[in-house]
Amino acid sequence: MVADTDLARLEWRKSSFSGGGNDCVEVAFTDGGAAVRDSKNPGGGALTLSGRQWDAFLSAARAGELDLS
């Protein structure tokens, strides 16, 4: 778990798949994994993932398992 104060200090990167709209996510890598947040609301918190969880998240996203449509 990453404290909120530590989240503010991370180097956040916007997804390369984000277009010009407001449907963007940002990711920051931590010592133990990654954190993901909504770029429209950076102070709204973040989903923190262990390294294993981050790998599973990426695999699911690449396989289309997270598509909402």
C-alpha positions as CSV (number, residue, x, y, z in Angstrom):
1,M,0.0,0.0,0.0
2,V,1.3,3.5,-0.9
3,A,0.4,6.4,1.3
4,D,-1.5,9.3,-0.3
5,T,1.4,11.7,0.4
6,D,3.7,9.3,-1.4
7,L,1.4,9.1,-4.4
8,A,1.9,12.8,-4.9
9,R,5.6,12.4,-5.2
10,L,5.5,9.7,-7.8
11,E,6.3,10.3,-11.5
12,W,3.0,9.9,-13.2
13,R,2.7,9.1,-16.9
14,K,-0.3,9.3,-19.2
15,S,-1.2,6.3,-21.3
16,S,0.2,6.5,-24.8
17,F,-3.2,5.3,-26.0
18,S,-5.0,8.3,-24.5
19,G,-6.4,10.6,-27.2
20,G,-7.1,14.3,-26.9
21,G,-10.2,13.6,-24.8
22,N,-10.7,13.2,-21.1
23,D,-10.7,9.4,-21.0
24,C,-7.1,9.2,-19.7
25,V,-5.4,7.1,-17.1
26,E,-2.0,7.7,-15.6
27,V,0.4,5.2,-14.1
28,A,3.3,5.5,-11.8
29,F,5.7,2.8,-10.8
30,T,6.4,2.1,-7.2
31,D,9.0,0.0,-5.4
32,G,6.6,-2.9,-5.2
33,G,4.4,-2.4,-8.3
34,A,2.3,0.3,-9.8
35,A,-0.4,2.9,-9.1
36,V,-3.1,3.9,-11.5
37,R,-5.3,7.0,-11.4
38,D,-7.8,9.1,-13.4
39,S,-5.9,12.0,-15.0
40,K,-9.0,14.2,-14.6
41,N,-9.0,13.8,-10.9
42,P,-5.4,13.3,-9.7
43,G,-6.3,14.0,-6.1
44,G,-9.1,11.5,-6.1
45,G,-6.9,8.6,-5.1
46,A,-5.3,5.8,-7.0
47,L,-5.5,2.1,-7.4
48,T,-2.3,0.5,-6.1
49,L,-1.1,-2.8,-7.4
50,S,1.6,-5.2,-6.4
51,G,4.0,-6.3,-9.2
52,R,2.0,-9.5,-9.6
53,Q,-1.3,-7.7,-9.7
54,W,0.1,-5.2,-12.3
55,D,1.2,-8.0,-14.5
56,A,-2.2,-9.6,-14.3
57,F,-3.9,-6.3,-15.0
58,L,-1.8,-5.7,-18.1
59,S,-2.4,-9.3,-19.4
60,A,-6.2,-8.9,-18.9
61,A,-6.1,-5.5,-20.7
62,R,-4.1,-6.8,-23.6
63,A,-6.5,-9.8,-23.9
64,G,-9.5,-7.5,-24.1
65,E,-10.9,-8.8,-20.8
66,L,-11.5,-5.3,-19.5
67,D,-13.4,-3.8,-22.4
68,L,-16.7,-2.3,-21.3
69,S,-18.3,-2.4,-24.7
